Amino acid sequence: RQEQHRRTLPPGQEDTVTMTVTYAEYQPHVGDQDALKLTVAAAVQESGQVLAKELLVRLHTPELTLTVTGTGILGIPKKKIWDRP
């Protein structure tokens, strides 16, 4: 995916550009790599100087924590537990 943004910045000033990429967008392209490579390029209008930066972002499966409320009952099918008042 590509986006273009045009900014004019005074010397020494910084700016932030945010790009949201949903799982549905990147999932078909990740494969076994579990990483995204981001590339940013910028050009200085007055001098024509081009700057580029690459960032490799490793994706991690989030931890899943389950908290059980109530008391578990061994030997009773789940449906019967949920049907109780």
JODAZI-V180513 format. One line per field, one symbol per residue. ss: DSSP state (H for helix, E for strand, L for the rest). phi: phi as a letter, one per 20 degrees, with the letter a starting at -180 (. if undefined). psi: psi as a letter, one per 40 degrees, with the letter a starting at -180 (. if undefined). Layout:
ss = ???
phi = ???
psi = ???
This chain:
ss = LLLLLLLLLLLLLLLLLLLLLLHHHHHHHHLLLLEEEEEEEEELLLLLLEEEEEEEEELLLLLLLLLLLLLLLLLLLHHHHHHLL
phi = .ccccdcdcfgnedbdddcedfggfegfdfmeflbdddcccbceffdmfddbbdcddeecfffddddedndfcfndgggffffff
psi = iiihhhihhiheiiihhhhhhidddddeedaedfihhhhhiihhddeehhiihihhhhhihiihhhhhiahihhehidddddei.
